[in-house]
Amino acid sequence: MYFSDVGTIALILALGFAVYTVVIAVLGAKRGITALVASAKRSSLTVTFFLLVAASALVVSFLIHDFGVSYVRQESNLAMPWYFILSAFYGGQEGSLLYWALMLSIFSAIFIFTSRRVPQALVPYVVATLMSIEVFFLIILAIVSNPFVRLPVAPPDGQGLNPLLMDPGMLVHPPMLLMGYMSFSVPFAFAVAAMITGKLNSDWLRSIRRWMLAAWSIQTTGLLLGAWWAYHVLGWGGYWGWDPVENAALLPWLTATAFLHSTMVQERRGMLKVWNLALVIASFALSIFGTFEVRSGIISSVHSFAYSAVGPYFLTFLAIIVVFSIGLFLYRLPTLRSEQEFDSVISREGAFLFNNLLLVGVAFATFWGTIFPILSEAVRRQTMTVGPPFYDHVNGPLFVLLLLAMGVGPLLAWRRTSTSVLWRNLVVPAVAAAACAIVLPLLGVSNVWANIAFAVCSFTVTAIIYEFWRGMRVRHDHGESYFLAFNMLIVRYRRRYGGYLVHLGLVLLAVGVIGSNFFQVERDAVLKPGQTLNVAGYQLTYLGNIAYATPGVDAVTAQLQIWQDGRLLRYIYPGRQFYRNFENQPTSQISISTFGLTDVYVFLADWQGAASATIRVFINPLTSLVWLGGLLMLVGGIICWWPERRSRLRMPAKETYAKGTALANKGHGDRSVEAGVGQRREGTLVASCLGDRDPAWEAGNARVGVTERNDLASYGQDTGASEEPTL
């Protein structure tokens, strides 16, 4: 018996237990038999076990070079190093689908082990939904796209991995992106469970929040790694080209981001219930759409697989998801009434709604541009492509408005904000934006749109820093150093200040995108030894070419020096590589040298023997901020996700309400009471007079005009959302 046989048997057993789990979980929920629900949980864990066995069988087949397995022969060969052999596991369609199913089973197991914190009425339906999705993938793996199919005769060697995937970035980018797609299954399962049971209050939102944050963080990681891979491998000087597969990965991220903002409005005010449920459904449907798009072969992309038989199956599955979800949604629509209405457009909830409209607008424009070639082919029998200029002109202004909303939102209070006080709070960020708009032209930034975008970024960064400063100052007034105050804000109010870090990271990323798009300089030149190319203050001196060979790879590199102001900065070696069996698909060795915040990006476009080369050079200003901002976004997302200490004390709701009313009556004369800082001194907990809220938020609300007695009294009652998940 081969390891591949073990894998096939494991897939069949996993499919059987997954079907059993769906049936038993639903029966246990319908009849109220807890023993059946417990059996469904154990059966789900059994599915995880068999998928681990199947995945292990495939990994072992790769490691022992069992080329009798068709998938192993196609994706590996004897010359590949062990780490690329492991990455070949998900390098092709069959393995990536097995990885998708495996991670879904692992997330299902994590849910089962943590389900005690979830409303128990939802648990069996969540398990049934997750296993229903699992059943689909296992059917595909067992019947249509089996990674364990054997060849009649095992060849002595395999074909090998696609050369574009022979890169260190491929060790982490595909698994993170696939996991990101998969992770939206859990929030979707919660939404289905809530609609089936009718328990659509805030309990399911609180249960879903960390799962959606996890999915958002994983998808963010996958997107950033994909951009980094494209920048270092493809050789066109950029990191995001609005490729259809890139767009498909961005779509669920946009709707998930919208949900993480709008859910705060429902938690706080009982509003946007319909909208939030629709966003959760859309996020999962878009993740399946992205999986379908990559595997259907209907679009042309460097990221997609060739046409295969799984495309129609995914399209059918996507249609079932959409129809089933819409049916449940319409059935429960009468119960999704808002508990309150908007008091004012100039309010925190108004800013969140505007934020959501922008995010959904970007998602719609991106989705339309992605499917337009398909629609034009179907309707006019003529493929009409949508290129980057469309997305730049449509999504660019929307993203700038989104950045502006990120800066204005923290300056607004819930319910209403008086116009005079709002203008007073806008002074500092507005002055920073105006200063940026005045100074940049003096420094040579003549592009009007770039100037506007930088000014908006300046406004938002100042607003975020101002929020941190207000919180630190309040805590400093109570005896903490500024450094300790900063750390305590992060530790004690993770949801709010972690969200601010995400916003700050997004602004840094935006600055990098603006700089590298508006001010990129490109130059091509055919050089002979000793000749120099001058570009944007840098001089590149060509020394010649070197050809060499390693096992399975032939390569050629050009040798150049980078000079600036008569000073040698470094030697660089851009080149091309030709892998065995893929001689017509050479890969690039890109030379990227970072000096300050500017990248000197050098690509070997062509060569003639050892004495001539065509060199393409890109000068990319501020690109480093793209990666720095992305990293900061991930850090902020993890801080938001990180669980709170369960031992934390809270003031009873009645006492909190009384304190809030007393504060309103007092008129906020005492800044320490106004801030409502909860802290420990000499073993005594000084509870926040407004329900252990963020001190800067409380002080800020006092400044923006939310000092009316009825408002503060209601804030005192509202202890269920003591911190704002500002992601």
C-alpha positions in Angstrom: 0.0 0.0 0.0 1.3 3.5 -0.9 0.9 6.6 1.2 -1.3 7.9 -1.6 -3.7 5.0 -0.9 -3.8 6.0 2.8 -4.6 9.6 1.7 -7.5 8.5 -0.5 -9.0 6.3 2.2 -8.7 9.3 4.7 -10.5 11.6 2.3 -13.4 9.1 1.9 -13.7 8.6 5.6 -13.5 12.4 6.2 -16.3 12.9 3.7 -18.5 10.2 5.5 -18.0 11.8 8.9 -18.6 15.3 7.5 -22.0 14.2 6.1 -22.8 12.5 9.4 -21.9 15.6 11.3 -24.3 17.8 9.3 -27.2 15.4 9.8 -26.7 14.7 13.5 -26.0 18.4 14.3 -29.3 19.5 12.7 -31.2 16.7 14.3 -29.8 17.4 17.7 -30.7 21.1 17.4 -34.2 20.5 16.1 -35.1 17.9 18.8 -33.1 19.4 21.6 -31.0 16.3 22.1 -27.7 17.4 23.6 -26.2 13.9 23.1 -26.6 14.2 19.3 -25.0 17.7 19.4 -22.0 16.3 21.4 -21.8 13.4 18.9 -21.7 16.0 16.0 -18.8 17.8 17.7 -16.8 14.6 18.1 -17.5 13.7 14.5 -16.3 17.1 13.4 -13.0 16.5 15.3 -12.8 13.1 13.5 -13.0 14.9 10.2 -10.0 17.0 11.3 -8.1 13.9 12.2 -8.6 12.2 8.8 -7.8 15.4 6.9 -4.5 15.6 8.9 -3.8 12.0 7.8 -4.6 12.9 4.2 -2.4 16.0 4.3 0.5 14.0 5.9 0.2 11.3 3.3 0.6 13.9 0.5 3.6 15.6 2.3 5.3 12.2 2.7 4.6 11.4 -1.0 6.4 14.6 -1.9 9.3 14.0 0.5 10.0 10.4 -0.7 9.6 11.5 -4.4 6.7 9.2 -5.2 6.4 10.2 -8.8 3.7 7.5 -9.3 1.3 10.1 -7.8 0.3 12.4 -10.7 0.2 15.5 -8.5 3.7 14.8 -7.1 5.1 14.3 -10.6 3.5 17.5 -11.8 4.6 19.8 -9.0 8.1 18.5 -7.9 11.3 16.9 -9.2 14.6 15.5 -7.7 16.5 18.8 -8.1 14.1 20.9 -5.9 15.3 21.7 -2.4 13.2 20.3 0.4 11.5 23.6 1.3 10.2 24.1 -2.2 9.0 20.5 -2.2 6.9 21.2 0.9 5.5 24.4 -0.7 4.6 22.2 -3.8 1.9 20.7 -1.4 -0.3 23.8 -2.2 1.5 24.8 -5.4 -1.2 23.2 -7.6 -4.9 23.0 -7.7 -5.4 19.6 -6.0 -3.1 20.4 -3.1 -4.5 23.9 -2.6 -8.0 22.5 -2.3 -6.8 19.9 0.2 -5.1 22.7 2.2 -8.4 24.7 2.1 -10.3 21.7 3.5 -7.7 21.0 6.1 -7.6 24.5 7.5 -11.4 24.6 7.5 -11.4 21.5 9.6 -8.8 22.9 12.0 -10.8 26.1 12.4 -13.9 24.0 13.0 -12.0 22.2 15.7 -10.9 25.4 17.3 -14.5 26.6 17.3 -15.6 23.4 19.0 -13.0 23.7 21.7 -14.0 27.4 22.4 -17.8 26.9 21.9 -18.6 27.3 25.6 -18.3 31.0 25.2 -20.9 31.0 22.4 -24.7 31.0 22.8 -25.4 27.3 22.9 -28.4 27.6 20.6 -26.1 28.6 17.8 -23.4 25.9 18.2 -25.0 23.0 16.4 -26.0 25.1 13.4 -22.5 26.6 13.2 -21.0 23.1 13.2 -23.5 22.0 10.6 -22.8 24.9 8.3 -19.0 24.5 8.6 -19.3 20.8 7.8 -21.6 21.5 4.9 -18.9 23.6 3.4 -16.4 20.8 4.2 -18.6 18.3 2.4 -18.4 20.3 -0.8 -14.6 20.4 -0.7 -14.3 16.8 0.2 -16.6 15.8 -2.7 -14.3 17.8 -5.1 -11.2 16.2 -3.6 -12.6 12.7 -3.7 -14.2 12.8 -7.1 -13.1 15.7 -9.3 -9.6 16.9 -8.2 -8.0 14.1 -6.2 -4.4 14.8 -5.3 -3.7 11.0 -4.8 -4.4 9.8 -8.3 -1.7 7.4 -9.4 -0.1 7.0 -12.8 0.1 3.5 -14.5 3.9 3.8 -14.5 5.9 5.9 -12.2 8.4 8.1 -14.1 12.0 8.5 -12.8 11.6 12.2 -12.2 9.0 14.9 -12.0 8.2 18.0 -13.9 8.8 20.5 -11.1 7.1 23.5 -9.6 6.2 26.5 -11.7 9.3 28.7 -11.7 7.3 31.7 -10.6 6.6 29.8 -7.4 10.2 29.0 -6.7 10.6 31.9 -4.5 10.8 32.3 -0.7 7.6 34.4 -0.7 5.7 31.4 -2.0 6.4 29.5 1.2 4.0 31.8 3.0 1.9 33.8 0.6 -0.3 31.1 -0.9 -1.1 29.4 2.5 -1.9 32.7 4.1 -4.2 33.8 1.3 -5.9 30.4 1.1 -6.4 30.5 4.8 -7.8 34.0 4.6 -10.4 32.8 2.0 -11.3 29.9 4.2 -11.5 31.8 7.5 -14.5 33.8 6.4 -16.4 30.5 6.6 -16.7 30.8 10.4 -18.4 34.2 10.5 -20.7 33.0 7.7 -21.5 29.9 9.8 -22.4 32.2 12.7 -24.6 34.3 10.5 -26.5 31.2 9.2 -26.9 29.9 12.7 -28.3 33.3 13.9 -30.7 33.4 11.0 -31.9 29.9 11.5 -32.5 30.2 15.2 -33.7 33.8 15.0 -31.3 34.9 17.6 -30.2 38.1 15.8 -29.5 40.3 18.8 -26.0 41.5 19.7 -24.9 38.1 21.2 -24.0 36.7 17.8 -22.1 39.8 16.9 -20.0 39.5 20.1 -19.3 35.9 19.2 -18.4 36.7 15.7 -16.1 39.7 16.2 -12.9 37.9 17.0 -13.4 35.4 14.3 -13.9 38.2 11.7 -10.9 40.0 13.1 -8.8 36.8 12.7 -10.1 36.4 9.1 -9.3 40.1 8.4 -5.8 39.8 9.8 -5.0 36.6 7.9 -6.4 38.1 4.6 -4.4 41.2 5.2 -1.2 39.1 5.6 -2.0 37.2 2.4 -2.5 40.5 0.5 0.7 42.1 1.8 2.8 39.0 1.1 1.3 38.8 -2.4 2.2 42.4 -3.1 5.7 41.8 -1.8 6.1 38.7 -4.0 4.9 40.6 -7.1 7.3 43.4 -6.3 10.3 41.1 -5.9 9.6 38.5 -8.6 7.6 39.8 -11.6 9.9 42.6 -12.6 7.5 45.3 -13.7 8.4 47.7 -10.9 5.2 47.6 -8.9 3.4 45.6 -6.3 -0.3 45.9 -7.2 -1.5 45.8 -10.8 -5.3 45.4 -10.3 -4.9 41.9 -11.6 -8.3 40.0 -11.5 -6.9 37.5 -8.9 -5.5 40.4 -6.8 -8.9 42.0 -7.0 -10.7 38.8 -6.0 -8.5 38.6 -2.9 -9.2 42.3 -2.0 -13.0 42.0 -2.2 -13.7 40.0 1.0 -11.1 42.1 2.8 -13.1 45.3 1.9 -16.5 43.9 3.0 -14.9 42.5 6.2 -13.4 45.9 7.0 -16.8 47.5 6.5 -18.4 45.0 8.9 -15.8 45.5 11.6 -16.7 49.2 11.6 -20.5 48.9 11.2 -20.8 46.3 13.9 -19.9 48.9 16.4 -23.0 50.8 15.5 -25.2 47.8 16.1 -23.4 47.0 19.4 -23.8 50.7 20.6 -27.1 51.7 19.1 -28.9 48.6 17.8 -28.8 49.9 14.3 -27.6 48.6 10.9 -28.6 45.0 11.6 -29.6 44.3 8.0 -26.4 45.8 6.8 -24.1 43.9 9.1 -25.7 40.5 8.2 -25.4 41.3 4.5 -21.7 42.2 4.9 -21.0 38.8 6.6 -22.8 36.9 3.8 -21.1 39.0 1.1 -17.6 38.4 2.6 -18.0 34.6 2.5 -19.6 34.6 -1.0 -16.8 36.8 -2.3 -14.2 34.5 -0.8 -15.8 31.6 -2.7 -15.9 33.8 -5.8 -12.2 34.4 -5.5 -11.5 30.6 -5.1 -13.7 30.0 -8.2 -12.1 32.7 -10.3 -8.6 31.3 -9.7 -9.6 27.7 -10.6 -12.1 28.2 -13.3 -9.7 29.3 -16.0 -12.1 32.0 -17.2 -9.7 34.8 -16.6 -6.1 35.4 -17.6 -3.8 36.0 -14.7 -0.3 35.1 -13.6 -1.9 33.9 -10.4 -4.6 31.6 -11.8 -4.6 28.0 -12.6 -5.4 26.7 -16.1 -8.9 25.7 -17.0 -10.1 22.7 -15.0 -13.2 20.7 -14.3 -13.7 22.2 -10.9 -14.9 25.6 -12.2 -18.5 24.6 -12.8 -18.7 22.9 -9.4 -17.5 26.1 -7.6 -20.0 28.2 -9.6 -22.8 25.9 -8.6 -21.7 26.0 -5.0 -21.5 29.8 -5.1 -25.0 29.9 -6.5 -26.3 27.7 -3.7 -24.7 29.8 -1.1 -26.2 33.0 -2.5 -29.7 31.6 -3.0 -29.7 29.9 0.4 -28.4 33.0 2.3 -30.8 35.4 0.5 -33.7 33.1 1.3 -32.8 33.0 5.0 -32.1 36.7 5.0 -35.5 37.6 3.5 -37.2 35.2 6.0 -35.7 37.0 9.0 -35.9 40.5 7.5 -39.0 41.5 9.5 -37.1 40.8 12.8 -34.1 43.0 11.8 -35.6 46.3 12.7 -33.3 49.0 14.1 -33.8 49.8 17.7 -32.9 53.5 17.3 -32.6 56.0 14.5 -29.8 58.3 13.5 -29.9 61.5 15.6 -27.5 63.4 13.5 -25.3 63.0 10.4 -22.5 64.7 12.3 -21.9 61.8 14.7 -19.7 58.8 15.1 -22.3 56.4 13.7 -22.7 58.8 10.7 -19.0 58.6 10.1 -19.1 54.8 10.3 -22.0 54.7 7.8 -20.1 57.0 5.4 -17.0 54.8 5.9 -19.1 51.7 5.0 -20.5 53.3 1.9 -17.0 54.1 0.7 -15.7 50.6 1.3 -18.7 49.0 -0.4 -18.3 51.4 -3.3 -14.7 50.4 -3.7 -15.7 46.8 -3.5 -18.4 47.2 -6.2 -16.2 49.1 -8.6 -13.5 46.5 -8.2 -15.9 43.6 -8.6 -17.4 45.3 -11.7 -14.0 45.8 -13.3 -13.1 42.2 -12.5 -16.1 40.6 -14.1 -16.5 43.0 -17.0 -14.3 41.1 -19.4 -16.4 38.0 -18.7 -19.7 39.9 -19.3 -18.4 41.5 -22.5 -17.3 38.1 -23.8 -20.7 36.6 -23.0 -22.8 39.5 -24.4 -20.8 40.9 -27.3 -18.5 37.9 -28.0 -15.6 40.3 -27.6 -13.4 40.5 -24.6 -12.9 44.0 -23.3 -10.4 44.3 -20.6 -10.4 46.8 -17.7 -6.9 48.0 -16.9 -5.3 49.9 -13.9 -6.4 53.4 -15.2 -10.0 52.5 -14.5 -9.3 51.5 -11.0 -7.0 54.4 -10.4 -9.6 56.9 -11.5 -12.6 55.3 -9.7 -11.1 53.8 -6.6 -8.4 56.4 -6.1 -10.8 59.3 -5.0 -12.8 56.9 -2.9 -9.8 55.8 -1.0 -8.8 59.4 -0.4 -12.3 60.1 1.0 -11.9 57.0 3.1 -8.7 58.3 4.6 -10.4 61.6 5.4 -13.2 59.8 7.1 -10.7 57.8 9.2 -9.4 61.2 10.5 -12.8 62.8 11.1 -14.4 59.8 12.8 -12.5 59.8 16.0 -13.3 63.5 16.5 -17.0 62.9 16.5 -19.2 61.7 19.4 -22.0 59.2 19.4 -25.5 60.5 18.6 -24.6 64.1 17.8 -21.8 66.6 17.8 -22.4 70.4 17.7 -20.9 72.1 14.7 -19.0 74.7 16.7 -17.3 72.1 18.8 -16.5 70.0 15.8 -14.7 72.8 14.1 -12.8 73.4 17.3 -11.7 69.8 17.3 -10.8 70.0 13.6 -8.3 72.8 14.1 -5.2 70.8 14.9 -5.6 68.2 12.1 -6.7 70.9 9.6 -3.7 73.1 10.4 -1.4 70.1 9.8 -3.1 69.4 6.4 -2.9 73.0 5.4 0.7 73.2 6.3 1.4 70.0 4.2 -0.5 71.5 1.3 1.6 74.7 1.5 5.0 73.2 2.1 4.9 70.3 -0.5 4.8 72.6 -3.5 7.7 74.6 -2.1 9.6 71.3 -2.0 8.9 70.6 -5.6 5.7 68.5 -5.4 3.8 70.0 -8.3 1.2 67.3 -8.9 -2.1 68.6 -7.5 -3.7 65.2 -6.9 -0.6 64.0 -5.0 -0.6 67.2 -3.0 -4.3 66.7 -2.0 -3.7 63.1 -1.1 -0.7 63.9 1.0 -2.6 66.6 2.8 -5.5 64.2 3.6 -2.9 61.7 5.0 -1.4 64.5 7.1 -4.9 65.3 8.5 -5.6 61.7 9.4 -2.2 61.1 11.0 -2.5 64.2 13.1 -6.0 63.2 14.2 -4.8 59.7 15.2 -1.8 61.1 17.1 -4.0 63.7 18.7 -6.3 60.8 20.0 -3.3 59.0 21.5 -2.0 62.3 23.0 -5.3 63.0 24.7 -5.4 59.5 26.3 -1.8 59.7 27.4 -2.3 63.2 28.8 -5.2 62.1 30.9 -3.3 59.1 32.3 -0.3 61.3 32.9 -2.4 63.7 35.0 -3.0 60.6 37.2 0.6 60.0 37.9 1.8 57.8 35.0 4.7 58.6 32.7 3.9 59.2 29.1 5.6 56.0 28.1 3.7 54.0 30.6 0.5 55.8 29.7 1.0 54.9 26.0 1.5 51.2 26.9 -1.5 51.2 29.3 -3.8 52.6 26.6 -2.8 49.7 24.3 -3.0 47.1 27.0 -6.3 48.2 28.6 -8.2 49.5 25.6 -7.0 47.1 22.9 -10.0 47.4 20.7 -9.9 51.2 20.4 -6.2 51.9 20.2 -5.4 48.7 18.3 -7.8 50.1 15.7 -6.0 53.4 15.7 -2.7 51.6 15.0 -4.5 49.9 12.0 -5.6 53.3 10.8 -2.1 54.7 11.2 -0.6 51.7 9.3 -3.1 52.2 6.5 -2.2 55.9 6.2 1.5 55.0 6.0 0.7 52.4 3.4 -1.3 55.1 1.5 1.6 57.5 1.6 3.8 54.8 0.1 1.3 54.1 -2.6 1.0 57.8 -3.5 4.7 58.3 -3.6 5.5 55.2 -5.6 2.7 55.8 -8.1 2.9 59.6 -8.7 6.7 59.9 -8.6 8.0 56.7 -10.0 10.8 57.2 -12.6 11.4 54.5 -15.2 14.4 54.4 -17.6 15.6 51.7 -20.1 19.1 51.6 -21.6 21.3 49.2 -23.6 24.7 49.3 -21.9 28.1 48.0 -22.7 30.9 47.5 -20.1 31.9 50.8 -18.6 28.9 52.8 -19.7 26.7 54.6 -17.1 23.0 55.2 -16.9 21.9 58.4 -15.0 18.4 58.3 -13.5 16.9 60.5 -10.7 20.3 61.4 -9.2 21.7 57.8 -9.3 24.4 56.6 -11.7 24.4 52.9 -12.6 27.7 51.7 -14.2 27.5 48.4 -16.1 30.5 46.0 -15.7 29.4 42.9 -17.7 27.4 39.7 -17.6 28.2 36.4 -15.8 26.6 33.1 -16.8 26.5 30.1 -14.4 24.6 26.9 -13.8 23.4 25.1 -10.7 21.6 21.7 -10.5 18.4 22.2 -12.6 18.9 25.9 -13.2 20.8 28.0 -15.8 21.3 31.6 -14.9 22.8 34.9 -16.1 23.4 38.0 -14.1 24.5 41.5 -14.9 27.0 43.3 -12.7 26.4 46.9 -12.0 27.6 49.6 -9.5 25.2 52.2 -8.0 26.8 55.6 -7.5 25.4 58.9 -6.1 27.2 62.2 -5.9 30.5 60.5 -6.7 30.1 57.9 -3.9 29.9 54.2 -4.6 26.8 52.9 -2.8 26.9 49.2 -3.7 27.2 46.4 -6.3 24.1 44.8 -7.6 23.4 41.7 -9.7 20.1 41.6 -11.5 19.6 38.4 -13.5 17.4 35.8 -15.1 17.0 32.1 -14.3 16.0 29.2 -16.5 14.6 26.1 -14.8 14.7 22.6 -16.3 11.4 21.7 -18.0 10.5 25.4 -18.0 13.0 26.9 -20.4 10.4 29.2 -22.0 9.4 30.7 -18.6 12.5 32.4 -17.3 12.2 34.0 -13.9 13.8 37.3 -12.8 16.3 38.1 -10.1 15.3 41.6 -9.2 17.8 43.9 -7.6 16.1 46.2 -5.1 18.3 48.6 -3.2 16.7 50.8 -0.6 18.3 54.2 0.2 16.3 56.0 2.9 12.7 55.7 1.7 13.6 55.3 -2.0 14.0 51.9 -3.8 16.3 51.6 -6.8 14.7 48.7 -8.6 16.8 47.1 -11.4 15.6 44.5 -13.9 17.6 42.7 -16.5 15.3 42.9 -19.5 17.7 41.4 -22.1 21.3 40.6 -22.8 23.7 39.8 -25.6 26.5 37.5 -24.5 28.8 38.9 -21.9 29.3 42.3 -23.3 25.9 44.0 -23.5 22.6 44.2 -21.5 19.3 46.0 -21.6 18.7 47.4 -18.1 15.4 48.6 -16.9 15.5 50.9 -13.8 12.7 52.1 -11.6 13.1 54.7 -8.9 10.3 54.1 -6.5 10.0 56.7 -3.7 8.4 55.9 -0.4 7.8 52.2 -1.3 9.2 51.2 2.1 6.3 52.8 3.8 4.0 50.3 2.0 5.6 47.4 3.9 6.0 49.4 7.2 2.4 50.4 7.1 1.2 46.9 6.3 3.2 45.6 9.2 1.7 48.2 11.5 -1.8 47.2 10.3 -1.1 43.6 11.3 0.2 44.6 14.7 -2.9 46.7 15.3 -5.2 43.9 14.1 -3.5 41.4 16.5 -3.9 43.9 19.4 -7.6 44.2 18.6 -8.0 40.5 18.4 -6.0 39.7 21.5 -8.4 38.5 24.3 -9.0 40.7 27.4 -8.0 39.5 30.8 -11.1 37.8 32.2 -10.3 38.8 35.8 -10.8 42.5 35.0 -13.3 44.1 37.4 -16.2 46.3 36.3 -18.5 48.6 38.1 -22.1 47.5 38.4 -24.4 49.0 35.8 -26.6 50.8 38.4 -23.6 52.4 40.1 -22.2 53.4 36.7 -25.4 55.1 35.8 -25.5 57.0 39.0 -21.9 58.1 38.5 -22.7 59.2 35.0 -25.7 61.2 36.0 -23.7 62.8 38.9 -21.0 63.7 36.4 -23.5 65.4 34.1 -24.9 67.4 37.0 -21.4 68.4 38.1 -20.8 70.0 34.7 -17.3 68.5 34.2 -15.4 70.9 36.2 -12.9 68.4 37.4 -10.8 67.0 34.6 -10.0 63.8 36.5 -13.7 63.0 37.0 -14.4 64.1 33.4 -12.0 61.7 32.0 -13.3 58.8 34.1 -10.0 57.0 34.4 -10.1 53.5 35.9 -6.8 52.7 37.5 -5.3 50.7 40.4 -3.5 52.5 43.2 -2.3 50.8 46.3 -4.4 47.8 45.6 -7.6 49.8 45.2 -9.5 49.9 41.9 -10.7 53.4 41.1 -13.5 52.5 38.7 -14.3 54.6 35.7 -17.3 56.7 36.3 -18.6 55.9 32.8 -18.3 52.2 32.9 -14.5 51.6 32.7 -14.3 53.4 29.3 -11.3 54.7 27.5 -10.2 57.9 29.3 -9.4 59.8 26.1 -12.8 58.8 24.7 -14.6 60.1 27.7 -12.6 63.3 27.9 -13.0 63.7 24.1 -16.7 63.4 24.3 -16.8 66.1 26.9 -14.9 68.3 24.5 -17.1 67.6 21.5 -20.3 68.6 23.1 -21.7 65.3 24.5 -22.2 66.8 27.9 -25.9 66.9 28.0 -27.4 65.1 31.0 -29.5 62.7 29.1 -26.5 61.6 26.9 -24.2 61.0 29.8 -26.8 59.2 31.8 -27.4 56.9 28.8 -23.7 56.4 28.4 -23.6 55.4 32.1 -26.1 52.7 31.5 -24.3 51.3 28.4 -21.7 49.1 30.0 -21.9 46.3 27.5 -19.7 48.1 25.0 -17.2 49.7 27.2 -14.6 49.9 24.5 -14.9 50.6 20.8 -13.4 48.1 18.4 -12.1 50.8 16.1 -10.8 48.6 13.4 
